[in-house]
Amino acid sequence: MFEDFKEFAVKGNVLDMAVGVIMGASFGKIVGTFTDGIVMPPIGKLLGGIDFNNILVNLGDKPVNTLAEAKAAGIPVMTTGVLLSNMLDFIIVAFVLYLLVKAVNRMKKEAPAAAPAGPTKDQALLSEIRDLLSNRKSIGA
């Protein structure tokens, strides 16, 4: 059983997938930081100084102004601003992956066209019979 697991674990596809997951997690953090620190602040400023992380729907009976206040007081809230930010993260990651896949597909060389298959045994035999009959008619004529 250990040998089967070892064979499975060292296959190229499993290792490639593990590297992809780790790289994806790191890339996700970078995109999250980019969205929260670079993209959302100017958008919030253009919309009148909105902090997207503090856009929330209060489900409790005590008023709160920020997500930090709600968490500290244990008040249930729906974090719609965080959802918007995460949706933007997803769109950025999806677009970058789209560009990456498109570039990789462009770099792949097209496989050369397969040479046409020769005649099958049946076809070769029928061709031989045809040629023999053709020669026979021309000799007998």
C-alpha positions in Angstrom: 0.0 0.0 0.0 2.9 2.4 0.8 4.4 1.7 -2.6 1.2 2.6 -4.3 0.9 5.8 -2.4 4.5 6.7 -3.1 4.0 6.0 -6.8 0.9 8.2 -6.8 2.5 11.0 -4.8 5.6 11.3 -7.1 3.7 11.3 -10.3 4.3 14.5 -12.3 0.6 15.5 -12.4 0.3 15.4 -8.6 3.4 17.5 -8.1 2.4 19.9 -10.7 -1.0 20.3 -9.1 0.6 20.9 -5.7 2.9 23.6 -7.1 -0.1 25.2 -8.8 -2.2 25.2 -5.6 0.7 26.8 -3.6 1.4 29.4 -6.3 -2.3 30.1 -6.7 -2.6 30.8 -2.9 0.3 33.1 -3.0 -1.0 34.9 -6.1 -4.4 35.2 -4.4 -2.8 37.0 -1.5 -1.1 39.4 -3.8 -4.3 40.1 -5.7 -6.2 40.5 -2.4 -3.6 43.1 -1.2 -3.7 44.8 -4.6 -7.5 45.0 -4.6 -7.8 46.1 -0.9 -4.8 48.5 -0.9 -4.6 49.9 -4.5 -7.9 49.5 -6.4 -10.6 49.9 -3.8 -9.3 53.1 -2.0 -9.5 55.3 -5.1 -12.9 53.8 -6.0 -14.1 54.5 -2.5 -12.8 58.1 -2.7 -14.5 58.6 -6.0 -17.7 57.4 -4.4 -17.6 59.9 -1.6 -15.0 58.3 0.8 -16.5 54.9 1.2 -14.4 52.2 2.8 -15.6 49.0 1.2 -14.5 46.8 4.1 -17.0 48.7 6.3 -20.0 48.4 4.0 -22.2 46.0 6.0 -25.7 45.1 6.8 -26.3 45.1 10.6 -28.4 42.2 11.7 -28.2 43.1 15.4 -30.1 45.6 17.5 -27.1 47.8 18.4 -25.8 50.3 15.8 -22.2 49.9 14.5 -20.2 51.9 12.0 -17.4 49.6 11.2 -16.8 45.9 10.8 -14.2 46.0 13.7 -16.9 47.5 16.0 -19.4 44.7 15.0 -16.8 42.0 15.6 -15.8 43.4 18.9 -19.4 43.6 20.1 -20.3 40.2 18.7 -23.0 41.7 16.5 -24.0 39.7 13.4 -23.5 41.5 10.2 -23.5 40.8 6.5 -20.2 42.0 5.0 -21.4 43.2 1.6 -18.3 45.4 1.0 -15.9 42.5 1.7 -18.0 40.4 -0.7 -17.6 43.1 -3.4 -13.8 43.2 -2.8 -13.6 39.4 -3.0 -15.6 39.4 -6.2 -13.1 41.9 -7.7 -10.3 39.7 -6.5 -11.9 36.8 -8.4 -12.4 38.7 -11.6 -8.7 39.8 -11.5 -7.4 36.3 -10.9 -9.7 34.8 -13.6 -8.6 37.4 -16.1 -4.9 36.8 -15.4 -5.4 33.0 -15.7 -7.3 33.6 -19.0 -4.3 35.6 -20.3 -1.9 32.9 -19.0 -3.8 30.1 -20.7 -4.1 32.1 -23.9 -0.3 32.8 -24.0 0.5 29.1 -23.3 -1.8 27.9 -26.0 -0.3 30.4 -28.4 3.2 29.1 -27.6 2.3 25.5 -28.2 3.3 24.3 -31.6 0.7 22.7 -33.7 1.2 19.0 -34.1 2.2 18.1 -37.6 -0.6 16.6 -39.6 -0.6 12.9 -39.5 0.5 11.2 -42.7 -2.4 9.6 -44.5 -2.7 6.0 -43.6 -1.8 3.5 -46.3 -4.5 1.2 -47.7 -5.7 -1.6 -45.6 -4.9 -5.2 -46.5 -8.4 -5.5 -48.0 -7.9 -2.4 -50.1 -4.5 -3.5 -51.3 -5.8 -6.9 -52.2 -8.8 -5.4 -54.1 -6.4 -3.0 -55.9 -4.2 -6.0 -56.9 -7.2 -7.9 -58.2 -8.4 -4.8 -60.1 -4.9 -4.4 -61.7 -4.8 -8.1 -62.7 -8.3 -7.9 -64.2 -7.3 -4.7 -66.1 -4.1 -6.4 -67.4 -6.1 -9.5 -68.4 -8.6 -7.4 -70.4 -5.9 -5.5 -72.2 -4.0 -8.8 -73.1 -7.2 -10.6 -74.3 -8.5 -7.7 -76.4 
